[in-house]
């Protein structure tokens, strides 16, 4: 059974609701998924697990307050996550052209700088086009999980 830790960054709850729907769908398919609402380095470095980062974007492409400490820890403590498989689901608003899904870009950069391995393409969910981000994320996550090593 593949373990997946879903690290959530949320301001108003949409990313958390999305992550919880993804968790349920993955667990229904016999993955061992759990949601980390206030993710820490321990969630990212957990042995034998993949990381799925599900975050909204706030401000000018910024990280939500609850996931910002994880980003800071990744970029200042440099944990050994070489080869750690990870994926990204980012919620954003494309009307903010320059900062659209900027939180996901920051998390991807932090992870790849530490030699974690991105599995598949990032799912960007645009608030201008999608009224139910969970539905889109569940379909994507089930395909993503099948690509895990």
NUVO-659107 format. One line per 10 residues: number of its first residue (from 1); for each residue x, y, z of N, C-alpha, C, O, CB. Coordinates in steps of 0.1 Angstrom, whole numbers, m for minus. Each point is the difference from the previous one (the first is absolute). Glycine has a CB too. Layout:
N
NUM = X,Y,Z,X,Y,Z,X,Y,Z,X,Y,Z,X,Y,Z  ...
***
This chain:
149
1 = 8,m12,0,m8,12,0,9,12,0,9,2,8,m28,m14,4  16,22,m21,8,12,m1,m5,10,10,m13,3,0,18,m8,m24  4,12,31,m4,10,10,1,14,m7,10,2,m7,m2,m17,26  m17,23,m17,0,14,m5,m4,9,11,m10,m1,6,4,m7,m30  14,18,26,m2,11,9,m5,12,m8,8,5,m8,9,m14,25  m29,14,m15,m5,12,m7,2,12,9,m6,2,10,m11,m16,m22  27,22,8,3,12,7,m8,12,m5,1,4,m12,23,m13,16  m32,15,5,m10,10,m4,4,14,4,5,3,10,m22,m20,m8  15,26,m12,2,14,2,m14,7,m3,m4,m1,m12,29,1,7  m31,6,15,m14,5,m3,m2,13,8,5,2,11,m13,m25,m15
11 = 0,31,m2,m4,13,7,m15,m1,4,m4,2,12,21,11,m25  m26,m16,3,m14,0,3,m6,m14,0,m12,m2,2,11,24,m13  9,m32,9,m5,m14,1,m1,m8,m12,m2,m12,0,m9,20,19  11,m1,m31,m2,m8,m13,11,m10,m2,m3,m11,m4,m8,31,m5  24,m17,12,10,m10,m2,m1,m11,10,3,m12,m4,12,30,m4  m19,m15,20,m2,m11,10,m12,m9,m5,2,m12,1,6,27,18  m19,m10,m23,m11,m8,m5,4,m8,m12,m3,m12,m1,m13,29,9  24,m11,m17,6,m8,m11,9,m11,5,m2,m11,m5,1,32,m9  10,m18,23,9,m11,5,m8,m11,7,4,m12,m2,14,30,5  m28,m15,4,m8,m10,7,m8,m9,m10,m1,m12,2,m1,27,18
21 = m2,m9,m31,m7,m8,m10,10,m9,m7,m3,m12,m3,m14,30,m1  29,m13,1,11,m8,m6,4,m11,10,2,m12,m5,6,32,m8  m7,m17,26,4,m10,9,m11,m12,0,4,m12,0,7,30,15  m23,m14,m15,m11,m11,0,1,m8,m12,m1,m12,0,m14,27,13  17,m9,m25,0,m7,m12,13,m9,m1,m1,m12,m4,m11,31,m7  23,m15,16,12,m8,0,m2,m12,10,4,m11,m3,10,31,m3  m19,m17,18,m2,m11,10,m10,m10,m6,1,m12,3,4,28,16  m15,m12,m26,m10,m9,m6,7,m9,m10,m5,m11,m3,m13,28,6  29,m12,m9,8,m8,m10,11,m8,7,9,m5,m7,m15,22,m11  6,m17,31,9,m8,8,14,6,1,10,m7,2,m23,m13,m8
31 = 14,33,4,12,7,4,m1,4,14,m11,0,6,15,9,m29  7,m6,30,m1,4,14,3,15,0,12,4,1,m5,m27,8  m17,31,m10,1,15,m1,m4,6,12,m10,m4,7,6,3,m32  11,12,29,m4,8,12,2,15,m4,9,3,m7,m4,m22,24  m13,27,m10,1,15,m2,7,6,11,m2,m3,12,m19,3,m25  31,8,10,7,8,10,m4,15,m2,4,7,m9,16,m23,9  m29,20,10,m6,14,m1,10,11,3,m1,11,m6,m21,m21,12  32,7,2,11,9,3,13,m7,m2,6,m5,10,m21,18,7  18,m15,m30,11,m9,m3,14,4,6,3,12,1,m15,m18,m22  20,m4,25,13,3,5,10,m8,m8,m3,m8,m8,m7,12,31
41 = 23,m2,m19,11,m8,m7,m2,m15,3,3,m8,m9,12,27,12  m21,m23,8,m2,m14,3,m10,m6,m10,2,m12,m3,3,17,28  m14,3,m29,m10,m5,m10,7,m3,m14,m2,m10,m6,m16,23,18  27,m4,m15,7,m1,m13,11,m11,1,2,m7,m10,m6,31,5  10,m26,16,11,m9,1,m4,m14,5,8,m9,1,7,28,4  m28,m21,m3,m6,m13,4,5,m11,m10,m1,1,m12,m19,10,22  26,m21,m4,6,m11,m8,m11,m7,m8,m11,m2,4,29,m1,13  m14,m2,m29,m8,m8,m9,m13,6,m3,m10,m7,m2,21,m12,11  m11,33,m11,m13,6,m4,3,10,m11,11,5,m2,m20,m8,25  m1,6,m31,0,11,m9,m6,12,6,m9,m1,8,8,m15,m28
51 = 5,28,15,m6,12,5,m9,6,m12,4,1,m11,15,3,27  m31,m1,m12,m9,7,m9,m3,14,6,m7,0,10,m3,m22,m19  14,32,3,m2,14,5,m12,5,m7,m1,1,m12,26,3,16  m35,0,5,m13,6,m5,m1,13,6,m3,1,12,m8,m24,m15  13,34,m5,1,13,6,m8,10,m8,0,m1,m12,22,m4,22  m28,15,m3,m5,11,m7,11,11,m1,10,m2,6,m34,m3,2  21,15,m16,9,11,m1,m7,12,5,m12,3,m2,24,m13,m18  m5,19,28,m6,11,6,9,13,m4,12,m2,m3,m22,m12,22  4,25,m17,8,13,m2,5,0,m15,m7,m3,m9,13,4,33  7,2,m25,7,1,m13,8,m12,m2,12,1,m2,m11,24,4
61 = m8,m37,m3,7,m12,m2,6,m6,12,10,m8,0,m5,16,m22  m10,m4,34,6,m4,13,m6,m14,5,m11,m4,m5,15,28,10  3,m29,4,m4,m12,7,m10,3,11,2,10,7,20,m21,m12  m32,3,8,m8,1,11,8,m1,13,10,m6,1,m30,m3,m14  15,16,24,8,0,12,2,m14,6,11,m2,6,m21,24,m2  1,m31,m6,2,m13,6,11,m9,m6,5,m10,6,m29,11,1  27,2,m20,11,m8,m7,13,8,m1,10,m6,m3,m28,m6,m10  18,25,16,12,8,m1,11,m5,9,12,0,m4,m26,19,m2  11,m24,18,11,m5,9,7,m13,m7,12,m1,2,m24,10,18  4,m17,m27,6,m11,m6,10,4,m11,11,m5,m1,m32,m9,5
71 = 17,24,m12,8,6,m11,13,5,7,11,m2,m5,m31,8,m10  18,2,25,12,6,7,10,m11,5,12,1,m1,m26,19,8  8,m31,m1,8,m11,5,8,m7,m12,11,m3,2,m27,0,17  9,1,m30,6,m6,m11,12,8,m5,10,m5,m4,m32,m5,m3  20,23,6,10,9,m6,11,5,10,10,6,m4,m28,1,m11  16,m11,28,11,4,10,6,m11,7,12,0,4,m24,21,m1  5,m33,m2,5,m11,7,5,m11,m9,8,m9,4,m23,14,14  12,m4,m31,5,m9,m10,m1,m15,4,10,m7,1,5,25,m8  m27,m23,9,m2,m14,4,4,m9,m11,0,4,m12,m18,2,28  22,m19,m13,4,m9,m10,m13,m7,m6,m6,m9,6,28,5,6
81 = m26,10,m23,m12,m6,m7,4,m4,m15,m9,0,m9,m7,14,24  28,m18,m16,5,m4,m14,m8,m12,m4,m1,m10,7,24,18,m2  m29,m7,m17,m8,m10,m6,m14,m1,5,m8,m9,m4,29,m3,2  m25,20,12,m14,0,5,m10,4,m11,1,10,m6,8,m4,29  m18,m15,m27,m10,3,m10,m10,10,5,m5,m1,12,8,m22,m22  m7,33,2,m10,9,4,m8,5,m12,4,m1,m11,11,8,30  m26,m2,m16,m9,6,m10,m6,13,6,1,3,12,m6,m25,m22  m1,30,1,m6,13,3,m14,2,m5,m2,m2,m12,26,11,12  m32,m5,9,m14,5,m4,0,15,5,1,2,12,m13,m25,m11  11,32,m10,0,14,4,m13,7,m5,m4,m1,m11,29,2,10
91 = m32,6,11,m12,7,m3,4,15,m2,8,5,8,m22,m21,5  9,22,m23,4,14,m3,m11,7,m8,m11,m6,m3,35,0,4  m22,18,m4,m9,9,m8,8,6,m11,9,8,2,m24,m3,18  12,m10,m33,8,5,m11,m2,15,m3,8,5,m9,m10,m28,0  m7,29,15,m1,15,m2,12,7,6,2,12,m3,m28,m14,2  33,m5,10,12,6,6,12,m6,m9,6,m10,4,m16,12,20  12,4,m36,8,m6,m10,14,m4,5,4,m12,m1,m16,26,m15  19,m5,22,14,m2,4,2,m9,12,10,m6,1,m5,28,m10  m15,m23,17,1,m8,12,m9,m13,0,m1,m6,11,7,27,1  m12,m24,m23,m9,m11,m1,7,m13,5,10,m4,m6,m22,15,m13
101 = 6,m17,29,6,m13,6,14,1,4,8,m9,0,m23,m3,m15  19,24,20,13,3,5,4,m8,12,12,m3,1,m14,25,m10  m7,m26,17,3,m8,12,5,m14,m4,10,m5,6,m27,17,7  11,m18,m23,5,m12,m5,14,1,m6,8,m9,2,m32,2,m7  27,17,m2,13,2,m6,10,1,11,11,m5,m2,m21,17,m18  7,m5,31,10,1,11,2,m13,6,12,m4,3,m19,27,1  m3,m31,m2,2,m13,7,7,m10,m10,9,m7,5,m30,11,8  18,m3,m26,7,m8,m9,15,3,0,8,m9,0,m29,7,m14  24,15,14,14,4,0,7,m5,12,12,m5,0,m18,25,m13  0,m19,25,6,m4,13,3,m15,m1,10,m5,5,m22,23,7
111 = 2,m26,m17,2,m14,0,10,m5,m10,9,m8,4,m33,6,3  24,8,m19,10,m5,m10,14,5,3,9,m7,m4,m27,7,m13  19,11,24,14,4,4,6,m10,10,12,0,1,m19,24,m4  m1,m31,10,5,m10,9,0,m14,m6,1,m10,7,m10,23,12  7,m14,m32,1,m12,m8,m12,m10,2,1,m12,m2,24,15,3  m36,3,3,m12,m8,0,m5,m2,m14,4,9,m9,m11,m1,32  0,m18,m26,m3,m3,m14,m15,2,m3,m9,m6,6,27,m11,m7  m21,27,m8,m14,3,m3,m5,m11,m9,6,m3,m10,m1,28,12  m17,m30,2,m6,m10,m8,m12,6,m7,m9,6,6,15,m24,11  m6,17,m30,m11,6,m8,1,15,m1,9,6,6,m23,m25,0
121 = 4,25,m12,m1,14,m1,m9,6,11,m8,m7,5,11,5,m30  0,14,29,m8,7,10,m14,2,m5,m2,3,m12,23,9,21  m31,m14,0,m13,3,m3,m3,14,4,1,3,12,m9,m27,m10  5,33,m11,m4,14,4,m15,1,m2,m5,m2,m11,28,12,4  m29,m6,18,m15,1,0,m3,15,0,3,7,10,m7,m29,1  m3,27,m21,m2,14,m2,m14,3,5,m10,m5,m5,25,6,m15  m16,8,30,m13,4,6,m9,7,m10,m12,1,2,24,2,20  m6,2,m33,m8,7,m10,m7,m10,m9,m10,3,m6,26,16,6  m12,m32,0,m6,m10,m9,m6,m12,8,m8,m7,m6,25,14,m11  m13,m9,29,m4,m12,7,m8,4,13,4,7,8,16,m19,m17
131 = m32,7,10,m9,2,12,2,m11,10,m3,2,12,m13,10,m26  21,m24,10,2,m11,9,14,m5,m1,2,m10,m7,m26,4,6  34,12,8,14,m4,m1,2,m15,4,9,m6,m5,m2,30,8  m15,m28,7,2,m14,5,m3,m10,m11,8,m10,m2,m15,17,24  m3,m5,m31,m3,m10,m10,12,m1,m10,4,m11,m3,m29,17,5  30,5,m6,12,0,m9,12,m6,6,7,m8,m6,m16,28,m5  11,m17,24,12,m5,7,m1,m15,2,11,m7,m1,m9,29,12  m13,m27,m8,m1,m15,3,3,m7,m13,8,m10,1,m26,14,16  13,0,m28,3,m7,m13,15,0,m2,6,m10,m4,m29,16,m6  29,6,11,14,2,m2,8,m9,10,10,m7,m4,m14,30,m5
141 = 1,m23,22,8,m7,10,0,m15,m2,10,m6,3,m16,25,13  m6,m24,m21,0,m15,m2,10,m4,m11,6,m10,1,m30,10,7  24,9,m18,10,m3,m11,14,2,5,9,m8,m3,m26,15,m14  19,4,24,14,3,6,5,m11,8,11,m5,m1,m17,29,1  m3,m30,9,5,m10,10,4,m13,m8,9,m7,5,m25,16,12  10,m11,m28,4,m12,m8,14,1,m6,7,m10,m3,m31,6,m2  29,17,4,14,2,m5,11,m1,11,11,1,m3,m22,14,m14  7,m16,29,10,m1,11,8,m12,m1,m4,m11,m4,m11,24,19  28,m11,m12,9,m12,0,m3,m10,11,7,m10,0,11,25,m10
***
